[in-house]
Amino acid sequence: MTVLVDAARWPAHGRLWAHLVSDSSLDELHAFARAQQLPERSFDRDHYDVPEEIIERLVAAGATPVDSHELVRRLIASGLRITARERRGR
C-alpha cells in the first residue's frame, strides 16, 4: 500500500496543482489526507488535488513522488481509477 503524489503541473486558482492517490485503497488515501489536514473538498472521486507548496510536506509524511504517467498507471492497476467517461456519467 502506497500513497503517491505527482509533480504539480496543472494550473488553477493562481497556483500549480498535483494529484495524491493510493495504489490500493481509498480508505488509506482518506486516512493519509486527514492526517495531513487536507480539506475534504480537495477529493475528486479517485484523487486529492494538492497545491504545489505542500508536496514536500506530503513526501516527508510518507507519500512517494512519481511522475504523472506512473501515478495513472498505478491508479488504473489498483482498480480505483475513475475514467473520463465515468466522470461524464455515461
PDB file of N, CA, C and O in Angstrom:
ATOM      1  N   MET A   1       0.849  -1.184   0.000  1.00  0.00           N
ATOM      2  CA  MET A   1       0.000   0.000   0.000  1.00  0.00           C
ATOM      3  C   MET A   1       0.889   1.239   0.000  1.00  0.00           C
ATOM      4  O   MET A   1       1.763   1.407   0.850  1.00  0.00           O
ATOM      5  N   THR A   2       0.635   2.093  -0.976  1.00  0.00           N
ATOM      6  CA  THR A   2       1.454   3.286  -1.126  1.00  0.00           C
ATOM      7  C   THR A   2       0.584   4.470  -1.508  1.00  0.00           C
ATOM      8  O   THR A   2      -0.314   4.357  -2.342  1.00  0.00           O
ATOM      9  N   VAL A   3       0.861   5.599  -0.889  1.00  0.00           N
ATOM     10  CA  VAL A   3       0.256   6.855  -1.300  1.00  0.00           C
ATOM     11  C   VAL A   3       1.256   7.532  -2.228  1.00  0.00           C
ATOM     12  O   VAL A   3       2.439   7.643  -1.906  1.00  0.00           O
ATOM     13  N   LEU A   4       0.773   7.982  -3.377  1.00  0.00           N
ATOM     14  CA  LEU A   4       1.625   8.554  -4.423  1.00  0.00           C
ATOM     15  C   LEU A   4       1.250  10.007  -4.675  1.00  0.00           C
ATOM     16  O   LEU A   4       0.085  10.386  -4.549  1.00  0.00           O
ATOM     17  N   VAL A   5       2.237  10.816  -5.029  1.00  0.00           N
ATOM     18  CA  VAL A   5       1.984  12.208  -5.417  1.00  0.00           C
ATOM     19  C   VAL A   5       2.802  12.506  -6.667  1.00  0.00           C
ATOM     20  O   VAL A   5       3.974  12.141  -6.757  1.00  0.00           O
ATOM     21  N   ASP A   6       2.175  13.172  -7.628  1.00  0.00           N
ATOM     22  CA  ASP A   6       2.908  13.537  -8.839  1.00  0.00           C
ATOM     23  C   ASP A   6       3.369  14.988  -8.753  1.00  0.00           C
ATOM     24  O   ASP A   6       3.099  15.672  -7.766  1.00  0.00           O
ATOM     25  N   ALA A   7       4.057  15.451  -9.778  1.00  0.00           N
ATOM     26  CA  ALA A   7       4.541  16.825  -9.819  1.00  0.00           C
ATOM     27  C   ALA A   7       3.385  17.777 -10.106  1.00  0.00           C
ATOM     28  O   ALA A   7       2.442  17.435 -10.819  1.00  0.00           O
ATOM     29  N   ALA A   8       3.474  18.959  -9.546  1.00  0.00           N
ATOM     30  CA  ALA A   8       2.446  19.979  -9.774  1.00  0.00           C
ATOM     31  C   ALA A   8       2.618  20.545 -11.182  1.00  0.00           C
ATOM     32  O   ALA A   8       3.616  21.198 -11.488  1.00  0.00           O
ATOM     33  N   ARG A   9       1.617  20.278 -12.036  1.00  0.00           N
ATOM     34  CA  ARG A   9       1.681  20.719 -13.431  1.00  0.00           C
ATOM     35  C   ARG A   9       0.392  21.357 -13.910  1.00  0.00           C
ATOM     36  O   ARG A   9       0.341  21.880 -15.023  1.00  0.00           O
ATOM     37  N   TRP A  10      -0.645  21.325 -13.099  1.00  0.00           N
ATOM     38  CA  TRP A  10      -1.961  21.773 -13.537  1.00  0.00           C
ATOM     39  C   TRP A  10      -2.300  23.114 -12.901  1.00  0.00           C
ATOM     40  O   TRP A  10      -2.487  23.194 -11.687  1.00  0.00           O
ATOM     41  N   PRO A  11      -2.382  24.175 -13.716  1.00  0.00           N
ATOM     42  CA  PRO A  11      -2.672  25.496 -13.165  1.00  0.00           C
ATOM     43  C   PRO A  11      -4.163  25.688 -12.878  1.00  0.00           C
ATOM     44  O   PRO A  11      -5.026  25.283 -13.657  1.00  0.00           O
ATOM     45  N   ALA A  12      -4.431  26.314 -11.742  1.00  0.00           N
ATOM     46  CA  ALA A  12      -5.794  26.709 -11.375  1.00  0.00           C
ATOM     47  C   ALA A  12      -5.711  27.620 -10.158  1.00  0.00           C
ATOM     48  O   ALA A  12      -4.889  27.410  -9.266  1.00  0.00           O
ATOM     49  N   HIS A  13      -6.547  28.606 -10.131  1.00  0.00           N
ATOM     50  CA  HIS A  13      -6.645  29.498  -8.972  1.00  0.00           C
ATOM     51  C   HIS A  13      -5.304  30.145  -8.615  1.00  0.00           C
ATOM     52  O   HIS A  13      -5.006  30.348  -7.438  1.00  0.00           O
ATOM     53  N   GLY A  14      -4.506  30.465  -9.619  1.00  0.00           N
ATOM     54  CA  GLY A  14      -3.263  31.174  -9.395  1.00  0.00           C
ATOM     55  C   GLY A  14      -2.116  30.356  -8.830  1.00  0.00           C
ATOM     56  O   GLY A  14      -1.145  30.916  -8.320  1.00  0.00           O
ATOM     57  N   ARG A  15      -2.218  29.033  -8.916  1.00  0.00           N
ATOM     58  CA  ARG A  15      -1.139  28.164  -8.419  1.00  0.00           C
ATOM     59  C   ARG A  15      -1.103  26.894  -9.243  1.00  0.00           C
ATOM     60  O   ARG A  15      -1.978  26.658 -10.077  1.00  0.00           O
ATOM     61  N   LEU A  16      -0.086  26.074  -9.008  1.00  0.00           N
ATOM     62  CA  LEU A  16       0.011  24.777  -9.679  1.00  0.00           C
ATOM     63  C   LEU A  16      -0.452  23.689  -8.730  1.00  0.00           C
ATOM     64  O   LEU A  16      -0.257  23.778  -7.518  1.00  0.00           O
ATOM     65  N   TRP A  17      -1.080  22.641  -9.304  1.00  0.00           N
ATOM     66  CA  TRP A  17      -1.672  21.562  -8.513  1.00  0.00           C
ATOM     67  C   TRP A  17      -1.115  20.212  -8.943  1.00  0.00           C
ATOM     68  O   TRP A  17      -0.731  20.016 -10.096  1.00  0.00           O
ATOM     69  N   ALA A  18      -1.081  19.291  -7.993  1.00  0.00           N
ATOM     70  CA  ALA A  18      -0.657  17.910  -8.203  1.00  0.00           C
ATOM     71  C   ALA A  18      -1.799  16.997  -7.771  1.00  0.00           C
ATOM     72  O   ALA A  18      -2.846  17.459  -7.317  1.00  0.00           O
ATOM     73  N   HIS A  19      -1.579  15.694  -7.922  1.00  0.00           N
ATOM     74  CA  HIS A  19      -2.567  14.688  -7.517  1.00  0.00           C
ATOM     75  C   HIS A  19      -1.977  13.776  -6.455  1.00  0.00           C
ATOM     76  O   HIS A  19      -0.804  13.406  -6.516  1.00  0.00           O
ATOM     77  N   LEU A  20      -2.793  13.423  -5.498  1.00  0.00           N
ATOM     78  CA  LEU A  20      -2.427  12.481  -4.439  1.00  0.00           C
ATOM     79  C   LEU A  20      -3.366  11.296  -4.549  1.00  0.00           C
ATOM     80  O   LEU A  20      -4.584  11.474  -4.513  1.00  0.00           O
ATOM     81  N   VAL A  21      -2.826  10.080  -4.685  1.00  0.00           N
ATOM     82  CA  VAL A  21      -3.640   8.870  -4.849  1.00  0.00           C
ATOM     83  C   VAL A  21      -3.084   7.748  -3.981  1.00  0.00           C
ATOM     84  O   VAL A  21      -1.968   7.833  -3.468  1.00  0.00           O
ATOM     85  N   SER A  22      -3.877   6.706  -3.830  1.00  0.00           N
ATOM     86  CA  SER A  22      -3.407   5.451  -3.239  1.00  0.00           C
ATOM     87  C   SER A  22      -3.374   4.406  -4.341  1.00  0.00           C
ATOM     88  O   SER A  22      -4.206   4.417  -5.249  1.00  0.00           O
ATOM     89  N   ASP A  23      -2.409   3.507  -4.254  1.00  0.00           N
ATOM     90  CA  ASP A  23      -2.365   2.429  -5.247  1.00  0.00           C
ATOM     91  C   ASP A  23      -3.104   1.188  -4.773  1.00  0.00           C
ATOM     92  O   ASP A  23      -2.986   0.122  -5.376  1.00  0.00           O
ATOM     93  N   SER A  24      -3.889   1.328  -3.663  1.00  0.00           N
ATOM     94  CA  SER A  24      -4.601   0.144  -3.191  1.00  0.00           C
ATOM     95  C   SER A  24      -5.937   0.399  -2.506  1.00  0.00           C
ATOM     96  O   SER A  24      -6.798  -0.480  -2.516  1.00  0.00           O
ATOM     97  N   SER A  25      -6.141   1.578  -1.908  1.00  0.00           N
ATOM     98  CA  SER A  25      -7.322   1.730  -1.071  1.00  0.00           C
ATOM     99  C   SER A  25      -7.714   3.193  -0.896  1.00  0.00           C
ATOM    100  O   SER A  25      -6.875   4.030  -0.564  1.00  0.00           O
ATOM    101  N   LEU A  26      -8.980   3.497  -1.119  1.00  0.00           N
ATOM    102  CA  LEU A  26      -9.459   4.845  -0.833  1.00  0.00           C
ATOM    103  C   LEU A  26      -9.443   5.115   0.667  1.00  0.00           C
ATOM    104  O   LEU A  26      -9.237   6.255   1.082  1.00  0.00           O
ATOM    105  N   ASP A  27      -9.657   4.090   1.483  1.00  0.00           N
ATOM    106  CA  ASP A  27      -9.578   4.274   2.936  1.00  0.00           C
ATOM    107  C   ASP A  27      -8.190   4.750   3.341  1.00  0.00           C
ATOM    108  O   ASP A  27      -8.049   5.659   4.159  1.00  0.00           O
ATOM    109  N   GLU A  28      -7.159   4.124   2.755  1.00  0.00           N
ATOM    110  CA  GLU A  28      -5.778   4.536   3.026  1.00  0.00           C
ATOM    111  C   GLU A  28      -5.560   5.984   2.581  1.00  0.00           C
ATOM    112  O   GLU A  28      -4.952   6.774   3.302  1.00  0.00           O
ATOM    113  N   LEU A  29      -6.051   6.320   1.414  1.00  0.00           N
ATOM    114  CA  LEU A  29      -5.891   7.668   0.887  1.00  0.00           C
ATOM    115  C   LEU A  29      -6.571   8.689   1.796  1.00  0.00           C
ATOM    116  O   LEU A  29      -5.979   9.716   2.127  1.00  0.00           O
ATOM    117  N   HIS A  30      -7.801   8.416   2.197  1.00  0.00           N
ATOM    118  CA  HIS A  30      -8.528   9.348   3.069  1.00  0.00           C
ATOM    119  C   HIS A  30      -7.844   9.484   4.424  1.00  0.00           C
ATOM    120  O   HIS A  30      -7.775  10.585   4.970  1.00  0.00           O
ATOM    121  N   ALA A  31      -7.341   8.387   4.972  1.00  0.00           N
ATOM    122  CA  ALA A  31      -6.648   8.446   6.263  1.00  0.00           C
ATOM    123  C   ALA A  31      -5.397   9.319   6.160  1.00  0.00           C
ATOM    124  O   ALA A  31      -5.127  10.132   7.044  1.00  0.00           O
ATOM    125  N   PHE A  32      -4.639   9.148   5.078  1.00  0.00           N
ATOM    126  CA  PHE A  32      -3.444   9.953   4.876  1.00  0.00           C
ATOM    127  C   PHE A  32      -3.829  11.426   4.730  1.00  0.00           C
ATOM    128  O   PHE A  32      -3.199  12.300   5.324  1.00  0.00           O
ATOM    129  N   ALA A  33      -4.856  11.691   3.944  1.00  0.00           N
ATOM    130  CA  ALA A  33      -5.303  13.066   3.724  1.00  0.00           C
ATOM    131  C   ALA A  33      -5.768  13.716   5.035  1.00  0.00           C
ATOM    132  O   ALA A  33      -5.455  14.876   5.300  1.00  0.00           O
ATOM    133  N   ARG A  34      -6.511  12.970   5.846  1.00  0.00           N
ATOM    134  CA  ARG A  34      -6.951  13.506   7.141  1.00  0.00           C
ATOM    135  C   ARG A  34      -5.749  13.824   8.025  1.00  0.00           C
ATOM    136  O   ARG A  34      -5.705  14.872   8.668  1.00  0.00           O
ATOM    137  N   ALA A  35      -4.779  12.918   8.055  1.00  0.00           N
ATOM    138  CA  ALA A  35      -3.586  13.124   8.876  1.00  0.00           C
ATOM    139  C   ALA A  35      -2.804  14.360   8.428  1.00  0.00           C
ATOM    140  O   ALA A  35      -2.134  15.006   9.233  1.00  0.00           O
ATOM    141  N   GLN A  36      -2.897  14.676   7.149  1.00  0.00           N
ATOM    142  CA  GLN A  36      -2.203  15.846   6.600  1.00  0.00           C
ATOM    143  C   GLN A  36      -3.107  17.077   6.539  1.00  0.00           C
ATOM    144  O   GLN A  36      -2.728  18.108   5.984  1.00  0.00           O
ATOM    145  N   GLN A  37      -4.292  16.960   7.109  1.00  0.00           N
ATOM    146  CA  GLN A  37      -5.262  18.051   7.209  1.00  0.00           C
ATOM    147  C   GLN A  37      -5.640  18.635   5.838  1.00  0.00           C
ATOM    148  O   GLN A  37      -5.807  19.845   5.683  1.00  0.00           O
ATOM    149  N   LEU A  38      -5.768  17.737   4.852  1.00  0.00           N
ATOM    150  CA  LEU A  38      -6.257  18.175   3.548  1.00  0.00           C
ATOM    151  C   LEU A  38      -7.770  18.357   3.630  1.00  0.00           C
ATOM    152  O   LEU A  38      -8.455  17.531   4.233  1.00  0.00           O
ATOM    153  N   PRO A  39      -8.293  19.402   3.047  1.00  0.00           N
ATOM    154  CA  PRO A  39      -9.743  19.602   3.099  1.00  0.00           C
ATOM    155  C   PRO A  39     -10.475  18.531   2.279  1.00  0.00           C
ATOM    156  O   PRO A  39     -10.011  18.118   1.216  1.00  0.00           O
ATOM    157  N   GLU A  40     -11.617  18.096   2.792  1.00  0.00           N
ATOM    158  CA  GLU A  40     -12.412  17.088   2.086  1.00  0.00           C
ATOM    159  C   GLU A  40     -12.783  17.545   0.685  1.00  0.00           C
ATOM    160  O   GLU A  40     -12.900  16.724  -0.225  1.00  0.00           O
ATOM    161  N   ARG A  41     -12.968  18.837   0.503  1.00  0.00           N
ATOM    162  CA  ARG A  41     -13.368  19.365  -0.813  1.00  0.00           C
ATOM    163  C   ARG A  41     -12.284  19.164  -1.872  1.00  0.00           C
ATOM    164  O   ARG A  41     -12.559  19.310  -3.063  1.00  0.00           O
ATOM    165  N   SER A  42     -11.056  18.830  -1.460  1.00  0.00           N
ATOM    166  CA  SER A  42      -9.992  18.620  -2.443  1.00  0.00           C
ATOM    167  C   SER A  42     -10.012  17.200  -3.019  1.00  0.00           C
ATOM    168  O   SER A  42      -9.220  16.883  -3.907  1.00  0.00           O
ATOM    169  N   PHE A  43     -10.918  16.338  -2.516  1.00  0.00           N
ATOM    170  CA  PHE A  43     -11.051  14.982  -3.057  1.00  0.00           C
ATOM    171  C   PHE A  43     -11.921  15.022  -4.312  1.00  0.00           C
ATOM    172  O   PHE A  43     -12.993  15.626  -4.323  1.00  0.00           O
ATOM    173  N   ASP A  44     -11.436  14.365  -5.371  1.00  0.00           N
ATOM    174  CA  ASP A  44     -12.156  14.338  -6.650  1.00  0.00           C
ATOM    175  C   ASP A  44     -12.271  12.899  -7.154  1.00  0.00           C
ATOM    176  O   ASP A  44     -11.574  12.505  -8.089  1.00  0.00           O
ATOM    177  N   ARG A  45     -13.146  12.126  -6.533  1.00  0.00           N
ATOM    178  CA  ARG A  45     -13.545  10.775  -6.935  1.00  0.00           C
ATOM    179  C   ARG A  45     -12.480   9.694  -6.792  1.00  0.00           C
ATOM    180  O   ARG A  45     -12.786   8.613  -6.289  1.00  0.00           O
ATOM    181  N   ASP A  46     -11.238   9.942  -7.216  1.00  0.00           N
ATOM    182  CA  ASP A  46     -10.191   8.921  -7.065  1.00  0.00           C
ATOM    183  C   ASP A  46      -8.854   9.521  -6.648  1.00  0.00           C
ATOM    184  O   ASP A  46      -7.853   8.811  -6.546  1.00  0.00           O
ATOM    185  N   HIS A  47      -8.838  10.834  -6.406  1.00  0.00           N
ATOM    186  CA  HIS A  47      -7.598  11.510  -6.024  1.00  0.00           C
ATOM    187  C   HIS A  47      -7.898  12.790  -5.253  1.00  0.00           C
ATOM    188  O   HIS A  47      -9.022  13.292  -5.258  1.00  0.00           O
ATOM    189  N   TYR A  48      -6.878  13.295  -4.601  1.00  0.00           N
ATOM    190  CA  TYR A  48      -6.935  14.623  -3.999  1.00  0.00           C
ATOM    191  C   TYR A  48      -6.123  15.562  -4.875  1.00  0.00           C
ATOM    192  O   TYR A  48      -5.041  15.205  -5.341  1.00  0.00           O
ATOM    193  N   ASP A  49      -6.641  16.751  -5.097  1.00  0.00           N
ATOM    194  CA  ASP A  49      -5.880  17.817  -5.735  1.00  0.00           C
ATOM    195  C   ASP A  49      -5.122  18.535  -4.625  1.00  0.00           C
ATOM    196  O   ASP A  49      -5.713  18.975  -3.640  1.00  0.00           O
ATOM    197  N   VAL A  50      -3.803  18.647  -4.797  1.00  0.00           N
ATOM    198  CA  VAL A  50      -2.979  19.270  -3.756  1.00  0.00           C
ATOM    199  C   VAL A  50      -2.111  20.367  -4.370  1.00  0.00           C
ATOM    200  O   VAL A  50      -1.570  20.191  -5.462  1.00  0.00           O
ATOM    201  N   PRO A  51      -1.974  21.501  -3.672  1.00  0.00           N
ATOM    202  CA  PRO A  51      -1.167  22.591  -4.209  1.00  0.00           C
ATOM    203  C   PRO A  51       0.327  22.279  -4.119  1.00  0.00           C
ATOM    204  O   PRO A  51       0.786  21.558  -3.233  1.00  0.00           O
ATOM    205  N   GLU A  52       1.046  22.839  -5.051  1.00  0.00           N
ATOM    206  CA  GLU A  52       2.485  22.603  -5.159  1.00  0.00           C
ATOM    207  C   GLU A  52       3.221  22.823  -3.839  1.00  0.00           C
ATOM    208  O   GLU A  52       4.142  22.076  -3.510  1.00  0.00           O
ATOM    209  N   GLU A  53       2.822  23.834  -3.093  1.00  0.00           N
ATOM    210  CA  GLU A  53       3.585  24.204  -1.903  1.00  0.00           C
ATOM    211  C   GLU A  53       3.515  23.179  -0.763  1.00  0.00           C
ATOM    212  O   GLU A  53       4.278  23.296   0.197  1.00  0.00           O
ATOM    213  N   ILE A  54       2.636  22.191  -0.835  1.00  0.00           N
ATOM    214  CA  ILE A  54       2.610  21.189   0.245  1.00  0.00           C
ATOM    215  C   ILE A  54       3.187  19.834  -0.171  1.00  0.00           C
ATOM    216  O   ILE A  54       3.209  18.903   0.635  1.00  0.00           O
ATOM    217  N   ILE A  55       3.648  19.711  -1.400  1.00  0.00           N
ATOM    218  CA  ILE A  55       4.170  18.418  -1.860  1.00  0.00           C
ATOM    219  C   ILE A  55       5.328  17.944  -0.990  1.00  0.00           C
ATOM    220  O   ILE A  55       5.377  16.773  -0.617  1.00  0.00           O
ATOM    221  N   GLU A  56       6.243  18.820  -0.668  1.00  0.00           N
ATOM    222  CA  GLU A  56       7.390  18.434   0.161  1.00  0.00           C
ATOM    223  C   GLU A  56       6.926  17.874   1.516  1.00  0.00           C
ATOM    224  O   GLU A  56       7.479  16.889   2.005  1.00  0.00           O
ATOM    225  N   ARG A  57       5.919  18.503   2.112  1.00  0.00           N
ATOM    226  CA  ARG A  57       5.374  18.027   3.389  1.00  0.00           C
ATOM    227  C   ARG A  57       4.725  16.656   3.228  1.00  0.00           C
ATOM    228  O   ARG A  57       4.876  15.800   4.100  1.00  0.00           O
ATOM    229  N   LEU A  58       4.006  16.434   2.128  1.00  0.00           N
ATOM    230  CA  LEU A  58       3.365  15.143   1.889  1.00  0.00           C
ATOM    231  C   LEU A  58       4.412  14.037   1.725  1.00  0.00           C
ATOM    232  O   LEU A  58       4.239  12.930   2.234  1.00  0.00           O
ATOM    233  N   VAL A  59       5.486  14.343   1.020  1.00  0.00           N
ATOM    234  CA  VAL A  59       6.566  13.372   0.849  1.00  0.00           C
ATOM    235  C   VAL A  59       7.229  13.078   2.197  1.00  0.00           C
ATOM    236  O   VAL A  59       7.522  11.921   2.500  1.00  0.00           O
ATOM    237  N   ALA A  60       7.465  14.102   3.000  1.00  0.00           N
ATOM    238  CA  ALA A  60       8.056  13.899   4.331  1.00  0.00           C
ATOM    239  C   ALA A  60       7.157  13.027   5.208  1.00  0.00           C
ATOM    240  O   ALA A  60       7.640  12.308   6.083  1.00  0.00           O
ATOM    241  N   ALA A  61       5.841  13.096   4.965  1.00  0.00           N
ATOM    242  CA  ALA A  61       4.881  12.297   5.739  1.00  0.00           C
ATOM    243  C   ALA A  61       4.725  10.881   5.196  1.00  0.00           C
ATOM    244  O   ALA A  61       4.026  10.065   5.797  1.00  0.00           O
ATOM    245  N   GLY A  62       5.371  10.574   4.060  1.00  0.00           N
ATOM    246  CA  GLY A  62       5.328   9.210   3.553  1.00  0.00           C
ATOM    247  C   GLY A  62       4.819   9.015   2.144  1.00  0.00           C
ATOM    248  O   GLY A  62       4.864   7.895   1.634  1.00  0.00           O
ATOM    249  N   ALA A  63       4.331  10.069   1.486  1.00  0.00           N
ATOM    250  CA  ALA A  63       3.894   9.921   0.093  1.00  0.00           C
ATOM    251  C   ALA A  63       5.118   9.695  -0.797  1.00  0.00           C
ATOM    252  O   ALA A  63       6.183  10.266  -0.563  1.00  0.00           O
ATOM    253  N   THR A  64       4.951   8.867  -1.805  1.00  0.00           N
ATOM    254  CA  THR A  64       6.031   8.567  -2.744  1.00  0.00           C
ATOM    255  C   THR A  64       5.873   9.443  -3.984  1.00  0.00           C
ATOM    256  O   THR A  64       4.839   9.394  -4.650  1.00  0.00           O
ATOM    257  N   PRO A  65       6.896  10.246  -4.300  1.00  0.00           N
ATOM    258  CA  PRO A  65       6.799  11.053  -5.515  1.00  0.00           C
ATOM    259  C   PRO A  65       7.001  10.197  -6.767  1.00  0.00           C
ATOM    260  O   PRO A  65       7.936   9.400  -6.840  1.00  0.00           O
ATOM    261  N   VAL A  66       6.125  10.367  -7.739  1.00  0.00           N
ATOM    262  CA  VAL A  66       6.210   9.652  -9.018  1.00  0.00           C
ATOM    263  C   VAL A  66       5.828  10.617 -10.123  1.00  0.00           C
ATOM    264  O   VAL A  66       5.218  11.654  -9.862  1.00  0.00           O
ATOM    265  N   ASP A  67       6.183  10.281 -11.362  1.00  0.00           N
ATOM    266  CA  ASP A  67       5.727  11.132 -12.459  1.00  0.00           C
ATOM    267  C   ASP A  67       4.258  10.833 -12.746  1.00  0.00           C
ATOM    268  O   ASP A  67       3.712   9.837 -12.271  1.00  0.00           O
ATOM    269  N   SER A  68       3.639  11.689 -13.512  1.00  0.00           N
ATOM    270  CA  SER A  68       2.198  11.579 -13.774  1.00  0.00           C
ATOM    271  C   SER A  68       1.812  10.278 -14.459  1.00  0.00           C
ATOM    272  O   SER A  68       0.763   9.704 -14.165  1.00  0.00           O
ATOM    273  N   HIS A  69       2.656   9.814 -15.368  1.00  0.00           N
ATOM    274  CA  HIS A  69       2.349   8.563 -16.073  1.00  0.00           C
ATOM    275  C   HIS A  69       2.351   7.377 -15.106  1.00  0.00           C
ATOM    276  O   HIS A  69       1.482   6.509 -15.181  1.00  0.00           O
ATOM    277  N   GLU A  70       3.320   7.346 -14.209  1.00  0.00           N
ATOM    278  CA  GLU A  70       3.384   6.264 -13.213  1.00  0.00           C
ATOM    279  C   GLU A  70       2.193   6.339 -12.269  1.00  0.00           C
ATOM    280  O   GLU A  70       1.622   5.308 -11.913  1.00  0.00           O
ATOM    281  N   LEU A  71       1.813   7.536 -11.863  1.00  0.00           N
ATOM    282  CA  LEU A  71       0.670   7.701 -10.971  1.00  0.00           C
ATOM    283  C   LEU A  71      -0.592   7.133 -11.616  1.00  0.00           C
ATOM    284  O   LEU A  71      -1.326   6.378 -10.979  1.00  0.00           O
ATOM    285  N   VAL A  72      -0.846   7.489 -12.869  1.00  0.00           N
ATOM    286  CA  VAL A  72      -2.038   7.000 -13.562  1.00  0.00           C
ATOM    287  C   VAL A  72      -1.952   5.489 -13.776  1.00  0.00           C
ATOM    288  O   VAL A  72      -2.943   4.784 -13.586  1.00  0.00           O
ATOM    289  N   ARG A  73      -0.794   4.989 -14.166  1.00  0.00           N
ATOM    290  CA  ARG A  73      -0.623   3.549 -14.371  1.00  0.00           C
ATOM    291  C   ARG A  73      -0.957   2.777 -13.097  1.00  0.00           C
ATOM    292  O   ARG A  73      -1.656   1.765 -13.148  1.00  0.00           O
ATOM    293  N   ARG A  74      -0.462   3.247 -11.964  1.00  0.00           N
ATOM    294  CA  ARG A  74      -0.704   2.544 -10.704  1.00  0.00           C
ATOM    295  C   ARG A  74      -2.143   2.712 -10.226  1.00  0.00           C
ATOM    296  O   ARG A  74      -2.700   1.806  -9.606  1.00  0.00           O
ATOM    297  N   LEU A  75      -2.739   3.848 -10.507  1.00  0.00           N
ATOM    298  CA  LEU A  75      -4.139   4.052 -10.146  1.00  0.00           C
ATOM    299  C   LEU A  75      -5.034   3.127 -10.961  1.00  0.00           C
ATOM    300  O   LEU A  75      -5.969   2.538 -10.419  1.00  0.00           O
ATOM    301  N   ILE A  76      -4.764   2.994 -12.248  1.00  0.00           N
ATOM    302  CA  ILE A  76      -5.529   2.067 -13.091  1.00  0.00           C
ATOM    303  C   ILE A  76      -5.347   0.634 -12.597  1.00  0.00           C
ATOM    304  O   ILE A  76      -6.325  -0.101 -12.463  1.00  0.00           O
ATOM    305  N   ALA A  77      -4.109   0.231 -12.327  1.00  0.00           N
ATOM    306  CA  ALA A  77      -3.821  -1.132 -11.860  1.00  0.00           C
ATOM    307  C   ALA A  77      -4.525  -1.438 -10.543  1.00  0.00           C
ATOM    308  O   ALA A  77      -4.868  -2.591 -10.281  1.00  0.00           O
ATOM    309  N   SER A  78      -4.745  -0.427  -9.716  1.00  0.00           N
ATOM    310  CA  SER A  78      -5.400  -0.635  -8.421  1.00  0.00           C
ATOM    311  C   SER A  78      -6.897  -0.893  -8.565  1.00  0.00           C
ATOM    312  O   SER A  78      -7.534  -1.428  -7.657  1.00  0.00           O
ATOM    313  N   GLY A  79      -7.459  -0.504  -9.723  1.00  0.00           N
ATOM    314  CA  GLY A  79      -8.903  -0.613  -9.920  1.00  0.00           C
ATOM    315  C   GLY A  79      -9.667   0.579  -9.360  1.00  0.00           C
ATOM    316  O   GLY A  79     -10.898   0.587  -9.390  1.00  0.00           O
ATOM    317  N   LEU A  80      -8.970   1.576  -8.856  1.00  0.00           N
ATOM    318  CA  LEU A  80      -9.610   2.744  -8.252  1.00  0.00           C
ATOM    319  C   LEU A  80      -9.836   3.891  -9.233  1.00  0.00           C
ATOM    320  O   LEU A  80     -10.543   4.844  -8.907  1.00  0.00           O
ATOM    321  N   ARG A  81      -9.256   3.818 -10.411  1.00  0.00           N
ATOM    322  CA  ARG A  81      -9.327   4.908 -11.383  1.00  0.00           C
ATOM    323  C   ARG A  81     -10.760   5.130 -11.850  1.00  0.00           C
ATOM    324  O   ARG A  81     -11.462   4.186 -12.213  1.00  0.00           O
ATOM    325  N   ILE A  82     -11.178   6.384 -11.835  1.00  0.00           N
ATOM    326  CA  ILE A  82     -12.462   6.787 -12.402  1.00  0.00           C
ATOM    327  C   ILE A  82     -12.153   7.345 -13.790  1.00  0.00           C
ATOM    328  O   ILE A  82     -11.413   8.321 -13.916  1.00  0.00           O
ATOM    329  N   THR A  83     -12.709   6.737 -14.820  1.00  0.00           N
ATOM    330  CA  THR A  83     -12.410   7.154 -16.192  1.00  0.00           C
ATOM    331  C   THR A  83     -13.133   8.448 -16.546  1.00  0.00           C
ATOM    332  O   THR A  83     -14.075   8.851 -15.864  1.00  0.00           O
ATOM    333  N   ALA A  84     -12.685   9.094 -17.614  1.00  0.00           N
ATOM    334  CA  ALA A  84     -13.336  10.311 -18.100  1.00  0.00           C
ATOM    335  C   ALA A  84     -14.797  10.025 -18.430  1.00  0.00           C
ATOM    336  O   ALA A  84     -15.666  10.850 -18.148  1.00  0.00           O
ATOM    337  N   ARG A  85     -15.073   8.877 -19.019  1.00  0.00           N
ATOM    338  CA  ARG A  85     -16.457   8.503 -19.349  1.00  0.00           C
ATOM    339  C   ARG A  85     -17.301   8.402 -18.070  1.00  0.00           C
ATOM    340  O   ARG A  85     -18.438   8.873 -18.042  1.00  0.00           O
ATOM    341  N   GLU A  86     -16.754   7.796 -17.023  1.00  0.00           N
ATOM    342  CA  GLU A  86     -17.478   7.687 -15.757  1.00  0.00           C
ATOM    343  C   GLU A  86     -17.698   9.067 -15.130  1.00  0.00           C
ATOM    344  O   GLU A  86     -18.738   9.317 -14.520  1.00  0.00           O
ATOM    345  N   ARG A  87     -16.726   9.952 -15.281  1.00  0.00           N
ATOM    346  CA  ARG A  87     -16.859  11.312 -14.758  1.00  0.00           C
ATOM    347  C   ARG A  87     -18.001  12.053 -15.448  1.00  0.00           C
ATOM    348  O   ARG A  87     -18.705  12.848 -14.825  1.00  0.00           O
ATOM    349  N   ARG A  88     -18.178  11.784 -16.747  1.00  0.00           N
ATOM    350  CA  ARG A  88     -19.251  12.435 -17.505  1.00  0.00           C
ATOM    351  C   ARG A  88     -20.595  11.771 -17.259  1.00  0.00           C
ATOM    352  O   ARG A  88     -21.625  12.303 -17.672  1.00  0.00           O
ATOM    353  N   GLY A  89     -20.609  10.623 -16.599  1.00  0.00           N
ATOM    354  CA  GLY A  89     -21.866   9.949 -16.291  1.00  0.00           C
ATOM    355  C   GLY A  89     -22.412   9.083 -17.406  1.00  0.00           C
ATOM    356  O   GLY A  89     -23.616   8.836 -17.461  1.00  0.00           O
ATOM    357  N   ARG A  90     -21.550   8.618 -18.295  1.00  0.00           N
ATOM    358  CA  ARG A  90     -22.007   7.772 -19.419  1.00  0.00           C
ATOM    359  C   ARG A  90     -21.665   6.348 -19.194  1.00  0.00           C
ATOM    360  O   ARG A  90     -21.971   5.500 -20.032  1.00  0.00           O
TER     361      ARG A  90
END
